[in-house]
Amino acid sequence: MKVTIIIPNYNGKHFLRPCLESLSKQNYQEFEIIVVDNHSSDGSITFMNENYPEIKIIAMDKNRGFCAAVNAGIRQAATPYVILLNNDTIAEPHFVEELMRAIQQSPRIFSVSSKMVQMYHPELIDSAGDLYTLAGWGICRGTGRPISNYTKPDEIFSACGGAAVYRRSVFRRIGLFDESHFAYLEDMDIGYRARIYGYENRYCPTAIVRHVGSGTSGSKYNSFKVKLSARNSVWLIYKNMPFPQLLLNLLPLSAGYLLKALFFCKIGFGKDYIEGVTEGLHSMKHCKKISFRFHHIGSYFKIEKDLVRYTADYARDWFSRKLFKQ
């Protein structure tokens, strides 16, 4: 057995059957499944026990969030690789095989992100991996673009934790997901950390999964999600950027937070966003900051170069979308 598929679940009983059935149809079957249930109240565990007795279930004593759930699964797994998979997904038959082929190409690869397409608009991309910009914005690459885009393997900033494979041995070196995040930007945080240690995160366009999106939180924007994401965005910078790099990027970061505040004020979540940023600033001293080590200097230079490149890529994509609408 080479890989364990870890599915976090919180009141997602209605998603589980199609998700698990799609895994039973994989052409690559050398995997086991662990479902980590975050104290669901909808009968999820009973449903799985009755219909999928072969699946391992970890039952949490309360809803501890995405990070704690996947960490519990990673600790329980005994395979060289783990696939994190959202419960609101349906995997195409070659999904596992293609992820495994991609991550085994080099021992320097920490994670490989799949090509996620929108469940109810399968002609459109949901995610082609995550990018990070000089403005401190995490970008879900390719969202809303036709699936004819992003057809080549590529290096990305971090994998989207909703459908990606990870090398377990690297977790032992860099640590697991930061459980203080609870949810949101935790995948970018650990991808950032892996890059500091010299690892790569890749994108595999042939590993395809359909995704409902916001299956647990319920909507693209809500008070809980906006506030938590804002707080975690501050922690992400504080933990991973050494002070000289923070000074170098202070102007674009400040502009990025200002623009985000204006955006969320416009759509009615300004108070939540500002509260989240404020909480992040006040509590960041309690975060575990990545210690600066001189032998990582090459990684920091590459990260900075990539931040510039990804910012330019995002700007080009944004302007092309605006022009296309016109």
Disulfide bonds with the S-S distance in Angstrom:
none
